[in-house]
């Protein structure tokens, strides 16, 4: 099975074309491929296949390292977009891709950078069914009460603003994150971003992803933090500074989102026959 590994701000994915897949991507197989030390080691798998209908270049499915399927990933989407261009699925600068969250429409800026229209963010959704139209709420985790902003950007997000950068850096995300991800208010679980404003139009954020854990970056997590910042008085566009680098998020008055950033390939390879045999034997 041939694949490529890509990364965007340290958020790394294995990219596989569906036509090269020798078996179904079951949850145990996904976990085995993504595992550090014994597998390829990745934050997930991006599966590219033929679209279900005309007007699209490809269909993108996104799998987390715990074996669950995600609706959308901002960093993963950019990696997939630039992979498609490099591998001649299209020569167009602008095109459409199918995802579980709906259409995404990227625009190629350079060999390593693209802007993606992520659709319209929602403050009220099934990801937080008891929430009101503002999407604001409160929860208790890690022996602390947190005020949060729910944002749906293809997947459910919980954005939490903290006072300043020192407080943000002191947070123990692996300890706090799981309790919020699985909190009773979020029946689909949730991604979590903590952020603080550094100056007008610039925020710093840290990310805990659903099914992944703490990550160096997340496109949808950065988007959620930017939306939470803007709907509570901040200005757009927003520069979001993450552990792995910087993303730009434009938020319109109607909450239409455009995410801009880079993605690059790391290596290409093929799974060894012995590992493939193990995966075939894994259900």
Secondary structure, 3 states (H helix, E strand, C coil): CEEEEEEECCEEEEEEEHHHCCCCCCHHHHHHHHCCCCCCCCCEEEEEECCCCCCCCEEEEEEECCCCEECCCHHHHHHHHHHHHHCCCCCCCECCEEECCEEEEEEEEECCEEEEEEEECECCCHHHCCCCCCCEEEEEECCEEEEEEEEECCCEEEEEECCCHHHHHHCCHHHHHHHHHCCCCCCCCCEEEEEEEEECCEEEEEEEECCCEEECCCHHHHHHHHHHHHHCCCCCCEEEEECCEEEEEEECCCCEEEEEEECEEEEEEECCHHHHHHHHHCC
